[in-house]
Amino acid sequence: MSVKRSNVVVAATSLAYLLTAVVAFGQRNTGDWMTAAFDPQRSSWVRSDGKISPASMSKPGFELVWKVKLNSEPRQLQNTTAPALFDFYIGYRGFRSLGFFGSSQDRVIALDTDLARLEWEQSFSSSVPSPGTIPCPGGMTSTVTRPTVASYPMPFAPRGGRGTPAKSGVGLPHEGAITLRALAEARPAPPPKPAAPAKPGTPSDSPFAPRVQWVMALTGDGKLHSLWVSNGHEPEPPVSFLPPGAHAVGLIVLDGTAYAATIHGCSGVDDGVWAMDLATKKVTRWKATGKLAGSAGPAFGPDGMVYVATSNELAVLAPKSLAPLKSFTLSGAGFRSSPLVFEHKAKDWLAVASADGRLHVFDPAQLDKGPVASSPVYSAPEYATGTVSSWQDSAGQRWILVPAAGDAALGAGFRPAHGEIRDGAIVAWKLVERNGSWAFEPGWVSTNMISPHPPVIVNGVVFALSSGEFRTSDPAILLSERLRRSRPAVLYALDATTGKTLWSSGNAIHSFVHSGGLSAGGGRVYVATHDGTQYAFGFPMEH
């Protein structure tokens, strides 16, 4: 073999190993939307993005790039969920960006999110009562999820674009390209021996180890399904996790354990948190003393600790076993959102909204001492907050965002800088330290929104959804009346530090949102509406 041909072979082999390493590392440590509210901490914060920024959203170009009516019909107010995302998958079909949608019809649907093309679909049969009720619709009620780890997401550089200055690829005379010379001088080590595919939910410690990528779904019969992301194949029978007919939320597969929460007491299943060791299939349960709060189930610390809020208490549970470790009861009002875990000043903190329209921050190491900071009333009481969102700006300022009903925020120190507030809004608080104590300081309040959903933060831009849903606690108002009185949703892009509206979807969305909510990643924001339509907003790409 000639020297030139040898150099080319070495270069190609080295490049293959390098690509394999990058892809394997990316598949384990992505910034993908993996589960409900993005990450185990339920932050809803996508730290970086190659296309979305306050500067880019201030210019024309962000728009509806596609909408698809999926093969799904609503069960009461429930239909398809916002997707779990896989932004850069390399499989036997080539490069893909994938979104995995759960359907109330016990179906998992995978779309190529670049082309709005059906990649695969899996339907599961389960003996679920039909048509159910509004609080207990039956079928698949939780978002699907991809296995992840408990640690905080890393601040990844956005995909697309150069991250370092350009360098010339021209070498000295007769030496060829410097990239080939460098590769030839660093011949790769022999490839590792093949390893067996990892089980669902147990990512390998080595980023170079081969692995099967999974998407997990929980059907209405309480069975947990493990599907290959490439084609939806389920290589092993599903495992019984919850009792049939339970209303599940917040499914997550974390460090080899699956967790989910049950709400509304459906089919006689008490509110609580469930865990299953995927290796042994052992299921454990923690029973709530009141009604479970929030839409995302428990939140998880970077050490795997489980935090759950109910109408009675905020509790800390041990990983896997769900053994109760600590709890705190808020006098006068219970909690109304899923907890949020965030890191600030080298410490872990908890944030949770209460039923009286306030926001609280706790030190989880001293939970029994109560909140370290509590806000004034910013929302009408008993609003179903869902989740609390949080991000940190480049100056180190911690922001906590929460949806609110009514105009109570105007009495909490917020100025209506973006128009009159009648129905509700997104409220942004700053967490500040004053003389050794913590306090909430008003940041901004958004434009008026109808039944706002928890917002998503993408690289300094807040995506907020006026869901348009007519909400009521009156059981005498039937489903048909709720549907009639609901309005089409509107998606807004807001400057995350001022709340200024940078962009709006206008009349592009034709239905309201109940269970769908938002996902974001890869320069796109996804909205799932009650009629089963999936909307993708972003900057158009050439095909």
SEDREN-748916 format. One record per residue: x, y, z of N, C-alpha, C, O, CB in turn. Coordinates in steps of 0.2 Angstrom, whole numbers, plus 5000, padded with zeros to 4 digits. Glycine has a CB too. Layout:
XYZXYZXYZXYZXYZ
...
// end
This chain:
500449945000500050005000500450065000500950075004499550005006
500350114996500750174995500650215002500150205005500550214989
501150265003501050305009500450355008500150355013501750355009
500350375002499750425002499050385003498650405007499650444995
499050325001498450285002498350265009497850265012498450214998
498950245012498950235020498750295024498350285028499650215022
498950355022498750415026497950425025497650435030499150475023
497750405019497050415018496650365022496150385025496850415011
496850305022496450255026496550275034496050265037496850185025
497150295036497150315043496750365045496350365050497850325045
496650415040496250475041495550455042495150475046496350525036
495350415037494650395037494450355043493950365046494450355031
494850305045494750265051494750315057494250305062495250215052
495250355058495250405064494550445064494250455069495850445064
494350475058493750515058493150475060492750495063493650545051
493150405058492550365060492550355067492050365070492650295057
493150345071493150335078492950405081492550405086493850315080
493250455078493050525081492250535081491950555086493450585078
491950525075491250535074490850485079490350515082491050515067
491050425080490750375084490750405091490250405095491050315084
491350435094491450455100490950515101490650525107492150475102
490950565096490550625097489850605098489450635102490650675091
489650565093488950545093488750505100488250525102488750495087
489150465102489050425108488950475114488550465118489550375109
489450515114489450565120488750615119488450625124490050615120
488650635113488050675112487450635114486950665117487950695105
487350575113486750535114486650525122486150515124486750465111
487250525126487150515133487050585136486650595141487750485136
487450635134487450705137487150755133487450805132488150715139
486550745130486250795126485950855130485750845136485750765121
485750905126485350955129484550945126484150995126485551025127
484450885124483750865122483250875127483350865133483750795119
482650885125482050885129481850805131481650775126481450925126
482050785137482050715138481350695141481150635140482650695143
481050735145480550715149480050775151480250825148480750685156
479550765155479150825157479550885160479950875164478550805161
479450945157479751005159480550995158480951025162479651015167
480750965153481450955150481850915154482150865151481651025151
481950925161482450885164482250855171481650875173483150935165
482650815174482350785181482150845186481750835190482850745184
482550905185482350955190481750995188481551035192482951005190
481450985183480851015180480951085179480551125181480250995185
481551105176481651175175481351215169481251275170482451185175
481251175164480951195158481451245155481251295151480251235159
482151235156482651285154483051245149483451205151483051315159
483051265142483551245137484051295137483951345134483151235130
484651275139485151325141485451355134485651415135485751295144
485551325129485851355123485451325117485151275117486551335122
485551365112485151345105485551385100485751445100484451365105
485651345094486051375089485651435085485951465081486251325084
484951435085484651485081484251535085484151585083484151445077
483951505091483551555095483951595100484351565104482951505099
483751655100484151705105483651765104483251775100484851715103
483751815109483351875109483551915103483051945100483551915115
484151915100484351945094483951925088483651955084485051945093
483951855087483651825082482951825082482551835077483851755081
482651825088481851835088481651905087481051915086481651805095
482151955087481952025086481952035079481752095077482452065090
482051985075482151995067481551955064481351905067482851985064
481351965058480851915055481251855053481851845053480651955048
480751805053481051735051480751675055480651625052481751735051
480651685061480351635066479551635064479251675064480451655073
479351565062478651555060478451485061478851445063478651575052
477851475059477551405059477951365053477851385047476851405058
478351315055478651285049478251215047478351195042479351265052
477851195052477451135050476851125055476951145061477851075048
476351095053475851065058475651005055475550995049475251115059
475450955059475250885057474750865062474750865068475950835058
474150835059473650805063473850735064473850695059472950815059
473950715070474150645071473550605072473050625073474550645078
473750535072473250485072473050475079473150425083473450415069
472650525082472450525089471750565090471750625087472950555093
471350545094470750575095470650585103470950545107470050535093
470350645105470450665112469950615116469450585114470150735113
470250605122469850565127469650625133470150645136470250505131
469050645133468850705137469350765135469250785129468950695144
469750795139470150845137470850825136471250865134470250895143
470950765136471650735135471750715128471250685125471750675140
472350725125472450705118473250685118473450655122472250755113
473550715113474250705112474650745117474450805119474550715105
475250725119475750755123476250795119476350785113476050715128
476550845123477150875120477650825119477750775123477350935124
478150825114478550775113479250775117479450825119478750775105
479450715118480150705120480550705113480350685108480250635124
481150735114481550755108482250715107482550705112481650825107
482450705101483050675100483350715094483150695088483050595099
483750765095483850815090484450795085484450825080484050875093
484850745087485350725082485450655083485950625086486050765084
485050615080485050535080485450515074485250535068484350505081
485850465074486150435069486050365069486250325074486950445068
485650335065485450265065485550235058485850265053484750255067
485250175057485250145051484950175045485050165039485050075051
484450225046484150265041484550325040484350365036483450275043
485050345043485450405042485350455048485150435054485250435036
485450515047485350565052484650585052484250595048485750635050
484450595059483750615060483650655066484150655070483350545061
483150705066482950735072482250715073481850715069482950815071
482150685079481550645080481150675086481450705091481650575082
480450675086480050695091479550635093479350605088479650755090
479450615099479050555101478450585105478550615110479550515106
477850575102477250595105476850545108476750485105476850635099
476550555114476150505117475450525115475250585115476250505125
474950475114474250485112473850455118473950405120474150455105
473250495119472750465124472450395121472150365125472250515125
472550385115472350315112472850265114472850215110472150325105
473350275118473850225120474250205114474350155111473550155122
474550265111474950255105475550305106475450355109474450275099
476050275103476750315103476850335095476850285091477350285106
476950395094477050415087477750455087477850495090476450465084
478150435082478850465081478850505074478650475069479350415081
478950565074479050605068479750625067480150645072478550665069
479950635061480550665059480350745059479950765055480750645051
480650775064480450845066480750895061480550955061480650865073
481150875057481450915051480950915045480850975042482150895049
480650855044480250855038479550845039479150835034480550795034
479350845046478650825047478350765044477850765042478150885045
478850715045478650655041478650595047479050595051479250635036
478050555046478050495051478550445050478750425045477350465049
478950435056479450395056479250325058479450275054480050415061
478850315063478550255065477950265070477950325073479050205068
477550215071476950225075476850155079476850105075476350245072
476750155085476550095089475950105093475850155097477150075094
475450055092474850065095474850005100475049945099474250055091
474550015106474449965111473749955113473450005114474949985117
473549895114472849885117472849875124473249845127472549825113
472349915127472349905135471549915136471249955133472749965138
471349875141470649875143470549935148470449925154470449805146
470449995145470250055149469550075148469350075142470750105147
469250085153468550115152468450175148468850215148468250125159
467950175144467850225139467150255140466650215141467950205132
467050315140467450375138467850405144468250445143467150425134
467750385150468050405156467750475158467150495155468750415154
468050515162467850575164468350625163468950605161467650575172
468250695165468750745164469350735168469950735166468450815165
469250715175469850705179470150635177470750625179469750715186
469750585175470050515174469850495167469350455166469650465179
470250525162470050505155470250435153469950415148470350555150
470650405156470950335154471450345148471550405146470350295151
471750295146472250295141472850325143472950325149471950335135
473350345139473950365140473950445142473650485138474450355134
474050455149474050525151474650555152474650615153473650525158
475250525153475850555154476250555148476150515143476250505159
476650605148477150615142477550555142477750515147477550675143
477850535136478350485135479050515137479050575138478350455127
479550475138480150495141480750465138480650405135480150495148
481350485138481950455136482350445143482350495147482350495131
482650395144483050385150483650435150483950455145483450315150
483750465157484150515158484550505164484450455167483850585158
484950555167485250545173485050605177484850655175486050545172
485250605184484950645189485350715189485050765191484950615196
485950715186486350775187486050835183485650825178487050765185
486250895185486050955181486250945174486850925173486251015184
485850975169486050975162486651015161486751065165485551005158
487150995157487751035155487551095151487151085147488250995153
487951145151487851205147488151195140488651215138488051265150
487751155136488051135129488051185124487651235124487651075126
488651185120488651235115488051215110487951155109489351235111
487751265107487251245102487451205096488051215093486851315100
487051165094487151125088487151165081486651205081486751065087
487651165077487651205071488051265072488051305077486951225069
488551275067488951335068489651315071489651265074488651385072
490151355069490851345072490851365079490651425080491351375067
491251325083491351345090492051375091492151405096491151295094
492451375086493151395087493351435080493051425075493651335088
493851475081494051515075494251465069494551405070494651555076
494151485063494351445057495051435056495451485058494051465051
495351375054496051375053496151345046495751305043496351325058
496651365043496851335036496951265036497251235041497451375033
496751225031496851155030497451145025497551085023496251125028
497851195023498351195019499051175022499151215027498451255014
499351125020500051115024500651135020500551175015500051035025
501151115022501751135018501851105011501451055010502451125022
502251125007502251095000502451015001502850995005502851124996
502050974997502150904996501950865003502050805003502950884995
501650905008501450865014500650855014500450815018501650905020
500250885009499550875009499250915015499550965018499350805010
498550905016498250945021498450925028498650875029497450925020
498450985032498750975039498250925043498450895048498751045042
497650925041497150875045497350805044497350765048496450895042
497550785037497750725036498350705040498450645042497850705028
498850755040499450745043499450725050499750685053499950795042
498950775053498850765061498550695062498750665067498450815063
498050675058497750605059498250555058498250505062497150595055
498650555053499150505052499650505058499950445059499550525045
499850555061500350555067500050525073500350515078500550625068
499350525073499050495079498550435077497950445077498550555083
498850385076498450325074498050305080498250305085498950265072
497450285078496950265083497150195087497450155083496250255081
496950185093496950125096496450075093495950095090496850135104
496550005094496149965092495449975095495349995100496349885093
494849955091494249965093494049925099494349865100493649955088
493649945104493449905110493049845108492749845102493049945115
493049795112492649735110491949745111491749795115492849675115
491549715106490849735106490549715113490749675117490449695101
490049765115489649755122488949745120488649765115489849815126
488649705125487949695125487549765125487749805129487649645130
486949765122486649835122486349845130486149795133486049835118
486449905132486149915139485449905139485049915134486349995141
485249895145484549885147484149955147484550005148484349845153
483549955146483250025146483350065153483350035158482450015145
483550125152483650165158484250155162484350185167483050155163
484750115159485350105162485950135157486250085154485450035164
486050195156486550215151487250195154487350195160486550295151
487650185149488350155151488750215154488650275152488750125145
489250195158489650245161490150275156490450335156490050225167
490350235151490750255145490350285140489950255137491150195143
490550345137490250375132490450335125490050355120490450445131
490950295125491150255119490750195118490850155113491850255119
490450165124490150105123489550105119489150155119489950075130
489450055115488850045111488250045115488250015120488849985106
487650075113487050065117486450075112486450105107487050125122
485950045115485250055111484950115114484950125121484849995112
484650155110484250215113483550195113483250165109484350275108
483250215119482550195121482150255121482350315123482550155127
481450245120480950295122480450255126480250195124480650325116
480250275132479750245137479150275137479050335137480150245144
478550225137477950255138477550215143477650155144477550245130
477050245146476550215151475850215148475550265148476650245158
475550155147474950155144474350145149474550145155474850085139
473750155147473250165152473150095156472750105161472650175148
473350045154473349985158473849975163473949925167473349915154
474250025164474850035169475449995167475949985171474549995175
475549975161476149945159476649995156476450035152475949885153
477249975157477850025155478149985149478349925149478350035161
478150025143478449995137479150035135479250095136477950015131
479549985133480250015131480350005124480349945121480849975135
480350055120480450055113481050075110481350125113479850095110
481350045105481850075101481750135098481150145094482150025096
482150185098481950255095481950245087481650285084482450305097
482350195085482450195078481850175074481650195068483050145076
481450125077480850095073480250085078479750055075481050035070
480350095084479750085089479650015091479149995094479150105085
480149965089480149895091480149895098480549925102480649855087
479749845101479849835108480049765109479749715108479049835111
480749755111481049685111480849645116480949585116481749695111
480549675122480349635127479649645129479449705128480849635133
479249605132478549615134478549675139479049685143478249555138
478049715139477949775144477949745151477749685152477349815142
478049795156478149775163477549805166477449865165478749795166
477149775171476649805175476949855180477449835184476249755178
476749915180477049965184476549995188476549995195477350025180
475950025186475450055189474750005189474749965184475250125187
474350015193473649985193473350015186473350065185473249995199
472949965183472549995177472050045178471750055184472149935174
472050095174471550155174471850215179471450255179470950125177
472450205181472650265185472850325180472950315175473350245189
472750385183472950445179473650455181473850485186472450505181
474150445176474850455178475050515175474850535170475250395175
475550545178475950605176476650605178476850565182475650675179
477050635174477750645176478150585175478650575179477850665182
478050535170478450475169479150495168479250545163478150435163
479650465171480350485170480750415171480550385176480650545174
481250405168481750355169482350375170482750415166481750305163
482650365177483150405179483650355183483450325188482950455184
484250345180484750305183484550235185484650215190485050345190
484150205180483950135180483350125184483150075186484450095184
482950185186482350175189481850215186481950275184482450195197
481250185185480650225182480250255188480050225193480250175178
480050315187479550345192478950375188479050395182479950405196
478450375192477850415189477350435195477450405201477450365184
476950475194476450495200475750485197475650485191476550575201
475350475202474650455201474250515204474350535210474350385203
473650535201473250595203472550575202472350535199473450655199
472150615206471450615205471050555208470450545207471250625198
471450505210471150445213470750405208470250365210470650465219
470950405202470650365197470650295198471150265200470950385190
470150255196470050185197470250165204470550105205470550145192
470150205209470250185216471050185217471250165223470050125217
471450215213472150225214472350285218472150345215472550215208
472650285224472750345228473250385225473650365221472950315235
473250445226473750495224474450475227474450455233473550565226
474950475223475650455226476150455221476050475215475550395230
476750435223477250425218477450345218477450315223477950465221
477650325212477850255211478550255208478750295204477350215206
478850195210479550185207479650115206479450065209480150215212
480050105200480150035198480850025196481150055192479650005192
481249985200481949965198481849925191481649865191482249925204
482149945186482149915180482549855179482349805175482349965174
482949845184483349775184482949725187482949665185484049785187
482649735193482349685197481549685195481249635197482449695204
481349735192480549745191480249755198479549755198480349695187
480549775203480249785210479949855210480249905208480749775216
479249855212478849915212478749945219478549905223478249915208
478950005221478750035227478350095226478250125221479450055231
477950115232477550165231477550205238477650185243476750135230
477450275237477350325242476650355241476450375236477950375242
476250345247475550365246475550435249475750445255475150315250
475250485245475150555248474550555253474050515253474950595242
474650595258474150605263473550655260473050665263474450635269
473750695255473250735252473250725244473450675242473350815253
473050775240473050775233473750795231474050845233472450815230
473950755226474650775223474550835219474050845215474950715219
475050885220475050945216475450945210475950905209475351005221
475250985205475650995199475550945193475150905194476350995201
475850965188475750925181476350885179476250845175475550965176
476850885183477450855181477750805186478250775185478050905180
477350785191477450735196478050765200478150825201477650675193
478450715203479050735207479650765203479650755197479350675211
480050805207480650835204481250795207481150775213480650915205
481850805204482350765207482950805208483150845203482550705202
483350795213483950835214484550795211484450745208484150835222
485050835210485650805206485950735210486250695207486250855206
485750725216485950665220485350615219485450565222486050685227
484850625215484350575215483750585220483250545219484550515215
483850625225483250635229482650655226482650695221483450695235
482050635229481450645226481050695230480950685236481050575225
480750745226480450805229479650805227479650805221480750865229
479250795231478550795229478050845233478150855239478250725229
477650875230477150925233476450895233476250875228477250995230
476050905238475350895239474950945242475251005243475350825243
474350935242473950985245474050995253473851045256473150975244
474450945256474650955263475350965264475451005269474450885266
475750945260476450945262476950945256476750935251476650895267
477550965258478150965253478650905256478850915262478551035252
478750855252479050795255479650785251479750795245478550735255
480150755255480850725252480850655253480750625258481450765255
480950615247480950545247481550515245481950545241480350515243
481750455247482450425245482350405238481850375236482650375250
482850405234482850375228482750295228482850265233483550385224
482350275223482150205222481650185228481150155226482750165222
481850185234481450155239480850205241480350175243481850145245
480850265239480350315241480250315248479650335250479750295237
480750305252480650305260480550385261481050415259481250275263
480050405265480050475267480650495272480750455277479350485271
480950555270481550575274481350635278481550645284482150585269
481050685274480850745277480150775275479950755269481450805276
479850815278479250855275479150915279479450935284478650805276
478750955275478551025278477851035276477651025271479051085276
477451055281476751075280476651155280476851185285476251045286
476351175275476251255275475651265278475051245275476351275267
475651305283475051325287474551375283474851415280475151355293
473951355282473451395279473351385272472851405269473651465280
473851355269473751335261474151275259474751275262473951395257
473951235255474351185252474751205246474751265244473951125251
475051155243475451175237475051165231474551125231476051135237
475251195225474851195219475251185213474951185207474451265218
475851165214476351155208476751095209476851075215476751215206
477051065204477651025205478151065208478251115206477750985198
478651025211479251065214479751075208479751045203479551025219
480151125209480751145205481351135209481351165214480651215201
481851105206482551105209482951145205482951135199482751035210
483351185208483851225204484451245209484451235215483551295202
485051255205485651275208485751345208485751375203486251235205
485951375214486151445214486651455220486551435226485451485215
487151495219487651505224487951445227488051435233487351555229
488051395222488351335224487951295229488251245233489051345227
487251305229486851265233486251245229486051275224486551305239
485851185231485251165228484651195232484751205238485251085229
484151215228483551255231482951215228482951185223483551325230
482351225232481751205229481251265229481251315233481451155234
480851265223480351315222479751285221479651235217480551365217
479151305224478551275223477951335224478051375228478451215228
477451325220476851375221476351345226476251285226476551395214
476051395230475551375234474851395232474751435227475651405241
474351365235473651375233473351445234472851465231473151325236
473751485238473451545240473751605235473751665236473651565247
474151575229474351625224475051645226475251705224473951675223
475451615230476151635232476651585229476551535227476251645239
477251605229477851565227478351565233478451615237478251595221
478651505234479051495240479751455238479751415233478751445245
480251475241480951445240481151415246481051445252481451495237
481351355246481651315252482351295251482551285245481151255253
482651285257483351255257483151175259482951165264483851285262
483251135254483051065255483451035261483250985264483151025249
484051055263484451035268484151055275484251025280485151055268
483651105275483351125281482651135279482351195281483651195283
482351085277481651095275481151105280480651145280481451025271
481351075286480851085292480851155294480351175298481051035297
481351195293481351265295480851315291480751375292482051295295
480551285285480051325281480451365276481051355275479751375286
480051405272480351435266480851485268480751525273479851465262
481351495264481851545265481651615262481851665264482551525263
481151605257480851665254480151645252480051595249481251695248
479651695253478951685250478751755247478951805249478551675256
478451745241478251805238477551835240477251795244478151785230
477451895238476751915239476251875235476451845231476651995238
475651885236475151855232475151885225475051945224474351865234
475251845219475351865213474851835208474751855202476051845210
474351785211473951755206473251745210473251745216474151685204
472751735206472051715210472151645213472551605210471551715204
471851635219471951575222471751515218471351515214471651575229
472051455220471851395217471951385210471751335207471151375219
472351425207472551415200472951355199473451345203472851485197
472851315194473251255193473851275189473851275183472851205189
474351285193475051315191475351265186475651285181475451335196
475351205188475651155184476351145186476551105190475651175176
476851185183477551185185477851255186477551305184477951145180
478351255189478751325190479351315185479651265185478951335197
479551375182480151375177480651415180480551465184479851395170
481251405178481851445181482451445176482551395173482051415188
482751505176483451505172483851555176483651595180483251525165
484451555174484951605177485351645171485551615166485451565181
485351705171485651745166486351755167486651725171485351815166
486751785162487451785162487751825167488351815169487651815155
487351865171487651905176487551865183487751885188487251965177
487251805183487151765189486451775192486351745197487651775193
486051815189485351825192484951765191484851745185485051885189
484651745196484151685196483451715195483251755199484251645202
483151685190482451705188481951645189482151585188482351735181
481351655192480851605193480251625190479951685192480751585201
479951595185479351605181478851565183478851505184479551605174
478251595183477651555185477051585182476951645181477551555193
476551535179475951565176475451585182475451555187475551515172
475051635180474651665185473951685182473851695176474851735188
473451675186472751695184472551765187472751785193472251635187
472151795183471851865185472451915185472951905182471651855192
472251975189472752025189473052045196473352095197472352095187
473151985200473351995206474152025206474352055211473351935210
474452005201475252025201475252095201475852125203475551995194
474752135199474852205199474852235206475052295207474252245195
474552195211474652215218475252195221475252205227473952195221
475652155218476252125221476852165219477452145220476352055219
476752225216477352265214477552265207478052295205477952245218
477152225203477352225195476952285192476452305193477052155193
477352305187477052365183476752335176477152295173477552415181
476152345174475852325168476252355162475852395158475152335168
476852345161477252375155477052345148477252375143477952365156
476652295148476552255142475752255140475552205137476852195141
475452305143474652305142474252285148474552255153474552255136
473652295147473152275153473152205154473152165149472452305151
473152185161473052115163472352105165472152135170473652095168
472052055162471352035163471251965165470951955171470852055158
471551925161471351845162471951815166471851775170471351815155
472551835164473151805168473751825164473751865159473051725168
474351795166474951815163475551775166475451735170475151895165
476151775163476751745166477051795170477151855168477251725160
477251775176477551825181478251795182478351745183477151825188
478751845182479451835182479651865189479651925189479851855176
479951825193480251845200480951845199481251795196479951805206
481351885203482051885204482151855211481851885216482451955203
482551805212482751785218483451825220483951815217482851705219
483351865226483951905227484151895235483751875239483751985226
484751915236485051905243485151975246485452015243485651865243
484851985252484852055255485052045262484752015266484252095255
485652065264485952065271485851995274485651985279485552115275
486051945270486151875272485451835272485451785274486351875279
484951875269484251835269484051845261484251885257483751875273
483551795260483351795253482651825252482251825257483351715251
482551845246481851885245481751875238482151865233481851955248
481051885236480851895229480751965227480552005231480151855228
481051985222480952055219480552045212480752005208481652085218
480052085211479752085205480152095199480552145199479152135205
480152055194480452065188480052095182480152155181480751995185
479652055180479152085175478552035174478551985177479452085168
478052065171477352025170477252035163477352085160476752055175
477051975160476951975152476352015150475952035154476951905150
476152005144475552025141475051985143475151925146475552025133
474352005143473851965145473751895141473851895135473152005144
473651845145473551775143472951745146472851755152474251735144
472651695142472051655144472351595147472651555143471551645139
472251575153472451515156473151495154473251445151471951455154
473651535156474351525153474651455156474551435162474851585155
475051425151475351365153476051385156476251435155475451315147
476351335160477051355162477551365156477551335151477351285166
477951415156478351435151478951395150479151355155478551515151
479251405144479951375143480451425141480251475138479851325136
481051415144481551465142482051435138482351385139481951495149
482251465132482751445127483251495126483051545122482351415121
483851485128484351535127484151605127484351645123484651515120
483851625133483751695134483051715132482851775132484251735132
482651675129481951685126481451645130481551585131481951675119
480951675133480451645136479851625131479551675128480151685142
479651565130479151545126478551535130478551485134479251485121
478051575130477451575134476851555130476751585125477351635138
476351515133475751495129475151515133474951495138475751415129
474751565129474051575131473651515129473551515123473851645128
473451475133473251405131472551415128472251375124473151355137
472151465130471451475127470951435131470351435129471451465120
471151385135470651345138470251375143470451415147471051285142
469551365143469151385148469151335154468951275153468351385145
469451365159469451315165468951335171468751395171470151325168
468751285174468251295179468251235184468451175182467551295176
468151245190468051195195467351175196467251135201468351215202
466951195193466151185193466051115190466051115183465751245191
465851065193465751005190465151005186464950955182465750945195
464651055187464051055183464151075176463751065171463551105186
464751105174464851135167465151075164465751045165465351195168
464851045159464950985155465551005150465751055149464350965151
465850945148466350945143466150995137466551035134466550875141
465550985134465351015128465451095129465551135125464650995126
465251115135465251185137465951215137466051265135464851205143
466351175140467051195141467451195134467751245133467451135145
467251155130467551155123467251215119467651255116467351095119
466651235120466351295117466651355119466751405115465551295118
466751365125467051425128467751435128468051485130466751425136
468151385126468851385125469051425118468651425114469151315125
469651455118469851495112470451465110470851425113469951565114
470651475104471351455101471951475105471851535107471351475094
472451435106473051455109473451505105473351505099473451395111
473851545109474351585106474951575109475051575115474051665106
475551565105476151565108476551625107476551665102476551505104
476851645112477251715113478051695114478151655118476951755118
478451735111479151735112479251805116479151855113479651725106
479551795122479651855126480451865128480751815129479251855133
480651925128481351935131481351915138480951935142481552015130
481851875140481851835146481951885152481851875158482251785146
482251945151482451995156481952045156482052085161483152015155
481552055151481052115152480352095151479952135153481252165146
480252035148479552015147479252045140478652035139479152035152
479652085137479452115130479252065125479652015124479952165128
478652075122478452025117478952035110478952085107477752035115
479251985109479751985103479351955097479551975091480351945104
478851915098478551875092477951845095477851825101479051825089
477451835091476851805092476551755087476651775081476251855094
476251705088476051655083475351685080475151655075475851585086
475051735083474451765080473851715080473751685085474551785073
473551705074473051655073473251585070472851555067472451685069
473851575070474151515067473951445070473851395067474951515067
473751445077473551385081472751395081472451445082473851385088
472451335079471751335078471351295084470751285083471551295072
471651275089471351245095471651265101472151295101471351165094
471351245107471651265113472051205116472151155113471051275118
472451225121472851175124472651155131472551195135473651205124
472651085132472551065139473051025142473451045146471851025139
473150965139473750915141474350925137474850895139473450845141
474350965131474950965127475551005129476050975131474750985120
475451065130475951105133476551115128476451105122476251075139
477151125130477651145126478251105127478351075132477951215128
478651095121479351065121479751105117479451145113479350985119
480351105118480851145113481551115113481751075117480951215116
481851125107482551105106482651105098482251105094482651035109
483351115097483551115090483251165086483151165080483351045087
483151225089482951285085482151285084481951325080483251285079
481751235087481051235086480751235093481051215098480951165083
480051255093479651255099479051215096478751235091479451325101
478751165100478251125099477651135103477751145109478451055099
477051135100476451145104475951095102475851075096476151215102
475651055107475151005105474451025108474351045113475350935109
473951025103473351055105472851005106472950945104473051105099
472251025108471750975110471450935104471250875105471151005113
471450955098471250925093471750875090471550845084470950975087
472250865093472750815091473250845085473650805083472450755088
473250905084473750935080474350955083474350985089473450995076
474950945080475650965083475851015078475851015072476150905083
476051075082476351135078477051135080477251125085475951195080
477451155075478151165076478351235073478251255067478651115072
478651275077478851345076479551345076479851325080478451395081
479851385071480551395071480751435065480351465062480951325071
481451425063481651465057481651415052481951355052482351495058
481351425046481351375040482051355038482551395038480951405034
482151295036482751265034482651245027482051225025483051205038
483151245023483151215016483151145016483551115020483751245012
482851105012482851035011483051015005483150955003482051005012
// end
